[in-house]
């Protein structure tokens, strides 16, 4: 993979969930507490820094995993993930590691960003649009929703982790077009039409992958499809699709709010964010204490060496 210099945006929840389920819970701290997600995430970041050589990096976080503005539009949004206590269904063994992740990232000096009322995706979308003016942007995620941010002119590419961080799939507009048979910037429209059960999005009944791709290719976007419906355009609609789309008008309006990644969050946290990649730890003493307490010397040192090849161990 060709190294780059520019901005790297991490879908941190996607990565620590992957780490939690990919690294055995038998990986524990000296007191027996599982630290598999912490260790796995640190090793992922070290590999990404080593292989891609960004000079700026932000660990984007979920300040709200199920924002009210999306739930108000489509109540089923992520409803199947709501736990009995109203929170999400994060395993207890993972939830206990999240404060440790935050503390270690802060001690290392990696930027963390989350904005109340928004998901990590929205933070990524906003920073990608801002950062693209200063050079290439890499978005690291296992969430295909972020394919909608791919922009070959930016350039903004999505590094898709389905095959692991060592075997990233670089998804730009050309790759998205080749895989889904849609215009490279139209993944959000495609997802709106076909739905996404993993997020509780029903899609348009009777519109599957192939029909969604054909519609987006013909009309360019959901807005283009709706304009054609309003104009009475007959050409370009597969059999039965026009009737189904007309019946789904309310859903299509609501889905625009839910599916679209926000790219214009106005928040002072993002305005003053220092995303420069550190060459050494921001708080060495705190990092040593964390590494001692949680048994993290090996992954911390791998990350420090990735940040600065001659960096000191902790």
Beta strands, then each sheet from edge to edge (+ up, - down):
strand 1: 7-11
strand 2: 56-60
strand 3: 111-113
strand 4: 137-141
strand 5: 156-160
strand 6: 169-171
sheet 1: 3+ 2+ 1+ 4+ 5+ 6-
end
